[in-house]
């Protein structure tokens, strides 16, 4: 896989949020637990596929760290969709099952993000973008 592929993941994520807003209106952002997280994760993935590193003052963040942060947010967003009803005690059996499945899926996304962020041995992502941004 190539680093530049993450820009498409980010764009897809932002398009899904835009479709949510288009169908349900801007109030859907405030009512949804997942939408703000998806926006942040999409922007991080878009940045990861567009720049090699991002410097803000003395802090430099590589594209690998952006990917890791993006996947960590995705991992939190999935169970957050079902968490309010589960923790309120009003979830039915299907919602509990979806919550558990979202946690399992979130853990696998988190594993992927951490492995890419630390340039681990399990997933190979080749850097193909050389742009650096300093703010």
Secondary structure by P-SEA (a helix, b strand, c coil): ccccaaaaaaaaaaaaaaaaaaacccccccccccaaaaaaaaaaaaaaacccccccccccccaaaaaaaaaaaaaaaaaccaaaaaaaccccaaaaaaaaaaaaaaaaaaaaaaaaaaccccbbbbbcccccccc
